[in-house]
Amino acid sequence: MRLNVAHYRMLDEAERAELHSTMQVFLEEKHWEGCGGLDLTDEIRITIAAQACLLQLGLPHDYYHNVESILVYPSTVKPPEHQPGVFERVDGPVEAPVPILGQAFAQGPVILV
């Protein structure tokens, strides 16, 4: 983890223990999925968990309770084109989707590249 998470070296022993504890919960509670042919390794999962848990280190938190799934792609992703619904009014041209490096939904998955 030291090589993939630069801030890890700056943590003291108590902070490292807290980070490890938080990461264990985070890793177990989330549904992880490699997409686009990505073989989702433990190293990738641990690196993502460490980065996510660092954001909450030392703060009251809820282990990102509203995040159920983490989808990881090997490179940029182009979301599907939006198809207007039956009751949706379209006032102008619908913009074509652009490649993304990540995306989060309030009650949905987190997409990472």
C-alpha positions in Angstrom: 0.0 0.0 0.0 2.9 2.3 0.6 3.7 2.5 -3.1 0.1 3.1 -4.3 -1.0 5.5 -1.5 1.6 8.3 -1.0 0.0 9.7 2.1 0.3 6.4 3.9 3.9 7.2 4.9 2.8 10.4 6.6 0.4 8.6 9.0 1.4 7.8 12.5 0.8 4.3 14.0 -2.6 5.3 15.5 -3.8 6.7 12.1 -2.6 3.7 10.3 -4.5 1.4 12.7 -7.6 3.5 12.2 -7.2 3.4 8.4 -6.7 -0.4 8.3 -9.8 -0.9 10.5 -11.9 1.4 8.3 -10.6 -0.2 5.2 -11.6 -3.7 6.4 -15.2 -2.7 6.9 -15.2 -0.8 3.6 -13.8 -3.7 1.6 -16.2 -6.2 3.1 -19.4 -4.1 2.9 -19.1 -3.0 -0.8 -19.8 -5.0 -3.9 -16.7 -4.8 -6.1 -16.8 -5.4 -9.9 -14.1 -5.3 -12.6 -15.7 -4.1 -15.8 -14.5 -3.8 -19.4 -12.3 -6.9 -19.1 -10.5 -5.6 -16.0 -9.2 -8.4 -13.6 -10.0 -6.7 -10.3 -7.1 -7.7 -8.1 -6.7 -7.3 -4.3 -4.1 -4.6 -4.9 -6.6 -2.5 -6.9 -9.4 -3.0 -4.3 -7.0 -2.2 -1.4 -5.7 0.9 -3.1 -9.2 2.2 -3.8 -10.3 1.5 -0.3 -7.3 3.2 1.2 -7.9 6.4 -0.9 -11.6 6.4 0.0 -11.0 5.8 3.7 -8.2 8.4 3.9 -10.8 11.1 3.1 -12.6 10.2 6.3 -9.6 9.5 8.6 -10.1 11.1 12.0 -13.7 12.3 11.2 -17.0 10.8 12.2 -18.2 8.7 9.2 -20.6 6.0 8.1 -18.3 4.0 5.8 -20.0 5.5 2.7 -23.2 3.8 3.6 -25.0 5.1 0.5 -22.4 3.4 -1.8 -23.2 -0.2 -2.4 -21.2 -1.0 -5.6 -17.8 0.0 -6.9 -17.3 -0.6 -10.6 -13.8 -0.3 -11.8 -12.8 0.0 -15.5 -9.3 -0.3 -17.1 -9.6 3.0 -19.0 -12.0 5.8 -19.8 -15.7 4.9 -20.2 -18.2 6.4 -22.6 -21.7 6.4 -21.0 -24.6 5.3 -23.1 -26.4 8.0 -25.1 -29.4 9.4 -23.2 -32.7 8.3 -24.7 -35.5 10.7 -23.8 -38.4 9.0 -22.0 -42.0 9.0 -23.2 -43.0 11.9 -20.9 -39.8 13.8 -21.3 -39.8 17.0 -23.3 -36.7 17.7 -25.4 -36.1 21.4 -26.0 -33.0 21.1 -28.0 -30.4 18.7 -29.3 -29.3 16.0 -26.9 -25.6 16.2 -26.3 -23.5 13.1 -27.1 -21.9 11.5 -24.1 -18.3 12.2 -23.5 -15.7 9.8 -22.1 -15.5 9.9 -18.3 -12.8 9.0 -15.8 -15.3 8.3 -13.0 -18.8 9.0 -11.9 -20.9 8.7 -8.7 -24.6 8.4 -8.2 -26.4 9.4 -5.0 -28.0 6.0 -4.5 -26.1 4.0 -7.1 -22.7 2.7 -7.9 -19.4 4.6 -7.9 -17.6 4.1 -11.3 -13.8 4.4 -11.3 -11.2 4.3 -14.0 
